[in-house]
Amino acid sequence: MRMASSRAARRVKSSTRPALDVPTIARAGLEILDEDGLAGVTIRSVADRLGVTPMALSHHLPDKESLLLSISDAASQEPLPVPSGDGWAADLVLLARWMRRSMLRHPGLVDIRRVVQVWPARQRVIGERWLSLWERSGMLSESVVRASSVAQPRPQPSGSGPSALERTAPRYLGSV
């Protein structure tokens, strides 16, 4: 009889938790990133936030790099601004303001992108918008490439050598 009651208790406890999937995990990680910065985002801290074990997360995201990628992707889901129809310069300003609002809402994203240098599929869509605007401005292709490389974050030097995440960077994960 004791066994049946413990099973029922586990069912009740698990029914109060949110369904565990990548978007739910990413949102929890984004909350932690916003509150505690990149140093606060660990597999364990996200699992604790969700009320599950770290192993439960591994069924959805195999490692911290995947977690950070999903957090970055979740943060960039706001729709891009609709082109104004007032030319490339006005559209460039709209996109720059959109990106600034996003970075102010989630300042820890800069750290994720600097350390991991992994860009989710959504970031590629945003990058394509930037490139198309620069090309519409009349910039030569070589100048567009040079301008985009200047805008990419660089890893910060550390006294202890590169982390496992930094050694695997830069990679371009995800599918278009």
N, C-alpha and C positions, 0 to 999 in steps of 0.2 A: 504493500500500500504506500509506503514511503516513496518508493521509486516513481509511482504514478504522480504523486503530488509534486515531486521535484521537476518532472517533465512539464507539468502544467505551469509551474512557476517560471520555467525557462521560456515557455511559449508566451506567457503574459509579458515577461520582461522584454523578449525580442519583438513583440508586437508594438511596443511603445517607441522603438527605434525607427528612424527613417529607413526606407529601402536603400540598400547599399549598391550604388552604381558609380561610375566615373564622374558624372556631373555632380552628384551629392558629395563625393569625396573632394572634388576640386573646389566646390563652394566652401566647404569646411576649411580647406587649406588656404583659400583666399581670405577668409575671415581671420585666420591666424596670422597670415602675412600682413594684413592691414593693422592688426593689433600689436604684433610682436616683431615684425620684420622677418627677413629671411632666416636669421638664426633661430627663430622660434618655430619654423616649419620643419617638422620631422615626421616620419611615419608614425611614431608613437604619439606625438601631439595631435595629429589629425585623427588617429584611432581613438584617443581619449575624448576628443571633442565629439566624436560620433557615438561614443559608448560601445566600441567594439575593440577587439584585440588587433594588434598590428598585423597578425597573420591574416585576419579577415580582409585587410586592404590588399594584401599581396595577390588575392584572386583577381583583382581588377587592375592593379598597377604593380608591376614587378619590382620597382626600385624607386629611389628618391628622384632620379632624373625624370622618370615617367610622371611622378607626382607633380614636380615643378612644371613640366610641360603642360599637364592638364590644368594646373592653376593658371598658367599664362594664357592658355586657350580660353578658359572660362572668363577671364577678365576682359578679353577682347571681343566679346560677343555683341556688344552694342552696335547697332546698325551704323554703317558709314554714312556721313552726311550726303544728302542728295545734291548732285551738282547744281550750282546756282543758275547756270545759263548766262552768267556775266563774264565768262572767259576763264582762262586757266589761272590767272592771278587770284581772282576771287575764290575759286575752288581750292587753290593752295592754302589760302588763309583759313577757309572752312575746315579743311583737313587738319591743319596745324592746331587750330583751336580744339577740335574734336580729340586729337591725340593728347593735348595738354590737359584737358579735363580728365581723360582716362588716367593719365599718369598722376594727377593730383589725387584722384580717388584711390589709386592703388600704387603708392610710391615704391613699394617693395618690388614691383615688376621690373624696375630698372636693374635691381640687384640680381634677380633671376636671369635676366637676359645678359647681364655682364658676366656672371659666373658660368652659367651653363652654355650660353651661346647656342641654344637650340630654339628654333623658331617654329611654332605650331603652324598648321595649315592656314589658320585665320590670319596670321601675321603676313603670310605671303600675299594674301588678297589685299591687305593694307599696303604692303610694299609695291604691289602692282599699281595701285592707285597713285602712290607717290611718283613712281617712274613714269606713268602715263602723263601726269601733270607736268613733270619736268620736260618730257619730250614735246608736249604741246607748247611749251614755252619757247621752243626752238633750240634748246640745248642740244649739242652734238652727243651722240651715244657715248663717246669716251668720257665726256663731262658728266653725264648722268651716272655712269658707273663710278667715277671718281667721287662725285657728291654723295652717292649712297654708301660708299665705303667709309667716308669721313663720318657719316651719321651712325655707323654701327658701333655698339658698345665694345669696349676692350676690357679683358680681364685685368683686375688690379693685382699688382705684384704682392706676394706675401712672403714673410720671412721663412716659413716652414716648407716652401715648395708647393707645387700644384696639388690640389685636392683630386680625388678620384673623378669628380665631376669636371674639373678643369682639364684633366688629362684626356677625357673623352670628347671635349669640345674642339673645334666647332663641328657640329653635325646638323644635318637638316632632316628632321624626322617628320613623320606624318605623310599623309597623302593629300594631294590637291583636291 
